[in-house]
Amino acid sequence: MKRKLIAAIGIAGMMVSIAACGDSDSKSGGSDKGTDAKQLTVWLTVDAQNNWPALVKAADDAVAKKHPGLKIKHEYYGWPDKNTKLDAVLATDKAPDVVEMGNTEMLGYMVKGAFAPVDPSTFDNSGQWLDGLKASVTYEDKTYGVPYYAGGRVANWRKDVAASVGIKTPPKTYQELTADLDKIQKKEGAKFNAWYQPTRDWYAAMSFVYDAGGSIAKEEGGQWKANLSSPESLKGLNDFKSILDKYMHGDKTKDESDRYIVYGQGKSAMIFGAAWEGATSADPKNDKTGKLKDNLENFVMPGPSGKNIPVFLGGSDLAIPVKSKAQGLAAEWINAFTGSEGQKGLMAKGNLPNNKTDLATLKNDPATVVPATAAESNWFVPMAPGWGQVEKAQILQTMLQNIGTGKKSVEAAAKDADAAIDKVINTK
């Protein structure tokens, strides 16, 4: 989905206690508290309001049928201002009953005790939740939310540019990819980006780290420790640096926020990013070449390891604020919305489902096989109490810029990043 997924960091002044898990026989998934409430307030983002309002209504109807007289109120928010408003209301006694969160936003709120725990066994397909989404709702072995839908990352290249050097099909291996890009780079010249890869794009860089068997940080004895200086992580960082050195000839201080715009300018042959980016580049507003509409092709990004590269799964989760007075009804609504029928509707709208069972069905459709296959191998951020501080300080982005610009060696940059991460990653 086209949006920023930002870490939630801190909920000022909030002192909350965690509600107990409810009886799984209730199918509420959370506390039985409030199953007789007369009103349910659901906060979603404008994605649901604009793109699948019928799915919201179907969930409303299913819950209202079981609870005659129940009034369900919806409020919709844009991503940039959602958390500011949520933080303010969570400090009062007027918290919503259901709230949509970007999956990287969940951790800070779980650490602060803002959300009520739920029993995952009472939600459809919970045993098959995608690993990256399951991790985003889990903290200290408890579940504090339900995955809603996912958005993956894929490679995308220009078929016309590939064909100009005799390449007719996307690469299946990393060796084929780099050989193809070498041909393109040689033909197009030193000012062309055979692969436009923004240096500060830590989602892409960490995919190389995880592909090499490394990680951002590891948990040892209940404490988290940075792991970017490990041999495996260093290999992944060096693989990423080789892409920047060989194929990325643009500004080595940029992040990925305007990648789709740069791609639309026609001076790049390939990107690796969110699945929506290629199509957005081909939008007439962004396509400065007039050639992209019929010339862009997604493919599964192969990794140097010989396997498909693990991708970061963006997406949304639904959580129940601990101050909700209708937790049981909230859980019923979430299950109605994210359950089997809801997932079918979300997939029909171009989203990836929250579970492996439904994801497998997308591999049978040529239109969805690439993002579905790519999403099978995924990673997520360390679920450490201080991770929000790591993101706020942009430690990974700084490390990558130092590597990409040559200001520091890979080893020195990783060592400095590890030291910076270790200072905050265990801090609540």
C-alpha positions in Angstrom: 0.0 0.0 0.0 1.2 3.5 -0.8 1.9 4.9 2.6 4.5 5.4 5.1 4.8 2.8 7.8 6.3 4.5 10.8 7.1 3.2 14.2 5.0 4.5 17.1 7.2 5.8 19.8 5.9 6.7 23.2 2.4 7.4 24.5 2.9 10.4 26.8 1.5 10.2 30.2 -0.5 7.0 29.7 -0.6 4.6 32.6 -2.7 1.6 31.7 -3.3 -1.9 33.0 -3.6 -4.9 30.7 -7.0 -6.5 30.5 -7.1 -10.3 31.0 -7.7 -12.6 28.0 -11.2 -13.8 27.6 -12.7 -17.2 27.3 -12.0 -18.7 23.9 -15.4 -20.2 23.8 -16.9 -16.7 23.5 -15.4 -16.3 20.0 -14.7 -12.8 21.1 -11.0 -13.2 21.0 -10.4 -10.7 23.8 -12.0 -9.8 27.1 -15.7 -10.5 27.7 -15.9 -7.0 28.9 -18.5 -5.0 27.0 -20.3 -7.8 25.1 -23.5 -6.1 26.1 -22.4 -2.6 25.1 -24.8 -0.6 22.9 -22.2 1.2 20.8 -19.0 0.1 19.1 -16.5 2.7 17.7 -14.1 1.6 14.9 -11.2 3.6 13.7 -9.9 2.8 10.3 -7.8 4.6 7.7 -9.1 6.1 4.6 -7.9 3.1 2.6 -11.0 1.2 3.9 -13.3 4.1 3.4 -12.2 4.7 -0.2 -11.4 1.2 -1.5 -13.5 -1.4 0.3 -16.5 0.2 2.1 -18.7 -2.8 1.3 -16.4 -5.1 3.4 -16.8 -2.7 6.3 -20.6 -2.8 6.0 -20.5 -6.6 5.8 -18.7 -6.8 9.1 -21.1 -4.3 10.6 -24.1 -6.3 9.5 -22.7 -9.6 10.8 -22.1 -8.3 14.3 -25.3 -6.2 14.4 -27.3 -9.3 13.5 -26.0 -11.1 16.6 -26.5 -8.0 18.8 -29.8 -6.3 17.9 -29.8 -2.6 18.7 -26.0 -2.2 18.5 -24.9 1.1 17.0 -21.5 0.9 15.1 -19.7 4.2 14.6 -16.8 4.6 12.2 -14.1 7.2 12.1 -11.6 7.4 9.2 -8.1 8.9 9.4 -5.2 9.6 7.1 -1.9 7.9 8.0 0.0 11.1 8.8 -2.3 12.3 11.6 -3.8 9.1 12.9 -1.4 8.4 15.7 -1.5 12.0 17.1 -5.2 11.7 17.5 -5.0 8.2 18.9 -2.4 9.2 21.5 -4.6 12.1 22.6 -7.8 10.0 23.0 -6.0 7.1 24.7 -5.2 9.4 27.5 -8.9 9.9 28.2 -11.8 7.5 28.9 -13.2 7.8 25.4 -10.9 5.3 23.6 -12.2 3.7 20.4 -12.9 0.0 20.5 -11.1 -1.0 17.3 -8.2 0.8 15.8 -6.2 0.2 12.6 -2.4 0.3 13.0 0.4 0.1 10.5 2.3 -3.1 11.4 5.4 -1.2 12.3 3.4 1.1 14.5 2.2 -1.7 16.8 5.3 -2.3 18.9 5.5 1.1 20.7 1.9 0.7 21.8 2.3 -2.9 22.9 5.3 -1.9 25.0 3.3 0.9 26.7 0.4 -1.4 27.4 -2.1 0.4 25.2 -3.8 -2.6 23.7 -5.6 -5.5 25.3 -4.3 -9.0 24.7 -6.4 -11.3 22.5 -6.7 -15.1 22.1 -5.4 -15.8 18.6 -7.1 -19.2 18.4 -10.5 -17.5 18.3 -9.7 -15.7 15.0 -10.0 -17.3 11.6 -6.8 -18.6 10.0 -4.7 -17.4 13.0 -2.6 -20.6 12.8 -1.6 -19.6 9.2 -0.9 -15.9 9.7 2.0 -14.7 7.7 5.2 -14.8 9.8 6.0 -11.1 9.4 2.4 -10.0 10.3 2.2 -12.5 13.2 5.5 -11.0 14.6 4.0 -7.5 14.4 1.2 -8.3 16.9 3.3 -10.4 19.3 5.2 -9.0 22.3 6.6 -11.0 25.1 4.7 -14.1 24.0 1.3 -12.4 24.1 -0.9 -11.4 21.1 -2.2 -7.8 21.0 -3.8 -7.5 17.6 -5.0 -9.3 14.5 -3.3 -9.0 11.1 -5.6 -7.3 8.6 -3.8 -7.4 5.2 -0.3 -7.3 3.8 1.7 -5.4 1.2 4.9 -7.0 -0.2 7.9 -6.0 -2.2 8.9 -7.1 -5.7 11.4 -6.3 -8.4 10.1 -4.3 -11.5 11.9 -3.6 -14.7 11.4 -2.2 -18.1 10.9 -4.9 -20.7 11.8 -2.5 -23.6 15.2 -1.8 -22.0 15.8 -5.4 -21.3 14.8 -6.4 -24.9 17.3 -3.8 -26.3 20.1 -6.0 -25.1 18.4 -9.3 -26.1 16.7 -10.2 -22.8 13.2 -11.5 -23.2 12.3 -12.9 -19.8 12.9 -11.8 -16.2 15.8 -13.4 -14.4 15.2 -16.4 -12.1 18.5 -16.3 -10.3 20.7 -13.5 -8.8 23.5 -14.5 -11.2 21.1 -14.0 -14.2 19.9 -10.7 -12.8 23.4 -9.2 -12.4 24.4 -10.5 -15.8 21.3 -8.9 -17.4 22.0 -5.6 -15.5 25.6 -5.6 -16.6 24.5 -5.8 -20.2 22.0 -2.9 -19.7 24.5 -0.8 -17.8 27.1 -1.2 -20.6 24.7 -0.3 -23.3 23.0 2.7 -21.6 26.2 4.3 -20.2 27.5 5.6 -16.9 24.7 8.1 -16.2 22.0 5.5 -16.4 20.8 3.5 -13.4 20.5 -0.1 -14.5 19.0 -0.5 -11.0 17.8 2.6 -9.3 18.3 1.6 -5.6 18.1 4.5 -3.1 21.0 4.3 -0.7 18.9 4.9 2.5 16.3 2.3 1.7 16.8 0.1 4.7 13.9 -2.2 3.8 15.8 -3.3 0.7 19.2 -3.4 2.4 18.0 -5.5 5.3 16.5 -8.0 2.8 20.1 -8.6 1.7 21.1 -9.0 5.3 18.4 -11.5 6.1 19.1 -13.3 2.8 22.7 -13.8 3.9 21.6 -15.3 7.2 22.2 -12.1 9.2 19.8 -9.9 11.1 19.4 -6.4 12.6 19.5 -7.6 16.2 19.2 -10.9 18.1 17.6 -11.7 21.4 19.8 -13.4 24.0 18.6 -14.2 27.5 15.8 -11.7 27.4 18.0 -8.9 26.1 18.4 -7.6 22.5 21.8 -7.1 21.0 22.6 -5.5 17.6 23.9 -8.0 15.0 24.9 -5.9 12.0 28.6 -6.7 12.5 28.2 -10.4 12.3 29.9 -12.1 9.4 26.5 -13.0 7.9 25.1 -9.5 8.2 28.3 -8.0 6.8 28.0 -10.2 3.7 24.5 -8.9 3.1 25.6 -5.3 3.5 28.5 -5.9 1.1 26.0 -7.5 -1.4 23.9 -4.3 -1.1 26.9 -2.1 -1.5 27.9 -3.9 -4.7 24.4 -2.9 -6.2 25.0 0.7 -5.3 28.5 0.7 -6.8 27.7 -1.0 -10.0 24.2 0.1 -11.0 23.0 3.1 -8.9 24.5 6.3 -10.4 22.0 8.8 -8.8 22.2 10.7 -5.6 23.7 8.4 -3.0 22.0 10.3 -0.1 18.4 9.7 -1.1 15.7 7.5 0.5 13.0 5.6 -1.3 10.1 8.1 -0.7 10.1 9.4 -4.3 11.5 6.3 -6.1 8.4 5.9 -8.2 8.8 9.4 -9.4 12.5 9.0 -10.3 11.6 5.7 -12.1 9.0 7.5 -14.2 11.7 9.9 -15.4 13.1 7.1 -17.7 16.7 7.0 -16.6 16.5 3.7 -14.8 15.9 0.1 -15.9 14.8 -1.5 -12.6 13.6 -0.9 -9.1 13.0 -3.2 -6.0 10.2 -1.8 -3.9 6.6 -2.0 -2.8 4.4 -3.8 -5.3 2.5 -0.6 -6.1 5.5 1.4 -7.2 5.8 0.2 -10.8 2.2 0.9 -11.7 2.4 4.3 -10.0 5.5 5.2 -12.0 3.5 4.3 -15.2 0.7 6.7 -14.2 0.6 9.5 -16.9 1.2 12.0 -14.1 4.6 10.3 -13.3 5.6 8.8 -16.7 7.8 11.3 -18.4 8.7 8.8 -21.1 5.3 7.9 -22.3 6.5 4.4 -22.6 6.1 2.8 -19.2 2.4 1.7 -19.3 3.0 -1.4 -21.5 6.7 -1.9 -20.7 6.9 -2.6 -16.9 7.0 -6.1 -15.5 7.1 -7.3 -11.9 9.2 -10.3 -11.0 10.2 -12.1 -7.8 13.5 -10.7 -6.5 16.1 -13.4 -6.4 18.7 -13.3 -3.7 22.5 -13.9 -3.7 21.8 -17.0 -1.4 20.1 -18.8 -4.4 16.7 -18.4 -2.9 14.0 -15.7 -3.3 15.2 -12.7 -1.2 13.2 -12.3 2.0 11.0 -9.2 1.8 9.7 -6.8 4.4 6.0 -7.2 4.7 4.2 -3.9 5.2 0.5 -3.9 6.1 -2.1 -3.2 8.7 -3.2 -4.8 12.0 -6.3 -4.2 14.1 -6.1 -3.8 17.8 -8.4 -3.2 20.8 -7.4 -0.4 23.1 -7.1 -1.6 26.7 -9.5 1.2 27.7 -12.3 0.0 25.4 -15.6 -0.6 27.2 -16.6 -3.1 24.5 -13.7 -5.4 24.1 -15.7 -8.5 23.4 -17.8 -6.9 20.7 -14.6 -5.3 19.2 -13.0 -8.8 18.9 -16.2 -10.1 17.2 -16.1 -7.2 14.7 -12.4 -7.8 14.0 -13.1 -11.5 13.3 -16.0 -10.6 11.0 -13.8 -8.1 9.1 -10.6 -10.1 8.8 -12.0 -13.6 8.6 -12.2 -15.9 5.6 -14.9 -13.9 3.7 -13.2 -10.6 4.5 -9.9 -11.9 3.2 -11.5 -12.8 -0.1 -12.8 -9.3 -0.5 -9.5 -7.8 0.4 -7.7 -10.0 -2.1 -10.2 -9.0 -4.8 -9.1 -5.4 -4.1 -5.5 -6.2 -4.8 -4.2 -6.8 -1.3 -2.2 -9.7 0.0 -4.1 -11.7 2.6 -3.1 -12.1 6.3 -2.5 -15.8 6.0 -0.6 -18.5 4.1 -3.6 -20.5 3.1 -5.2 -17.7 1.1 -1.8 -16.5 -0.1 -1.2 -19.8 -1.8 -4.4 -19.4 -3.9 -3.0 -16.2 -5.4 -0.1 -18.1 -6.9 -2.6 -19.7 -9.3 -3.4 -16.4 -10.9 -0.9 -14.8 -13.4 -2.0 -11.4 -12.2 -1.0 -12.1 -8.6 1.6 -14.9 -8.7 4.6 -12.5 -8.4 3.6 -10.6 -5.2 2.2 -13.8 -3.6 5.4 -15.7 -4.3 7.6 -12.9 -3.1 5.7 -12.6 0.2 6.2 -16.2 1.1 9.7 -15.4 2.3 9.6 -12.4 4.6 11.2 -10.7 7.6 10.1 -8.2 10.2 11.8 -5.7 12.6 13.2 -6.8 16.0 10.3 -6.8 18.4 12.4 -5.1 21.1 11.1 -2.5 23.5 13.4 0.2 22.1 13.0 -0.5 18.4 11.0 2.7 18.0 14.0 4.7 19.2 16.2 3.0 16.6 13.8 4.0 13.9 13.4 7.5 15.2 17.2 8.0 15.2 17.4 6.7 11.7 20.4 4.6 12.6 20.1 2.2 9.7 19.6 5.0 7.2 22.7 6.7 8.5 24.7 3.5 8.3 23.6 2.9 4.7 24.4 6.4 3.6 27.9 6.2 5.1 28.4 2.9 3.2 26.9 4.1 -0.1 28.8 7.4 -0.2 32.1 5.7 0.9 32.3 7.9 4.0 32.9 4.7 6.0 33.7 1.1 5.2 31.0 -1.5 5.5 32.7 -2.9 8.7 33.1 0.5 10.3 29.6 1.7 9.5 28.1 -1.6 10.8 30.1 -1.4 14.0 29.0 2.2 14.7 25.4 1.3 13.9 25.5 -1.7 16.3 26.9 0.6 19.1 24.1 3.1 18.5 21.4 0.4 18.4 22.7 -1.2 21.6 22.3 2.0 23.5 18.5 2.2 23.0 17.1 -1.2 21.8 16.3 -2.5 25.3 14.9 0.8 26.6 11.2 1.0 27.2 
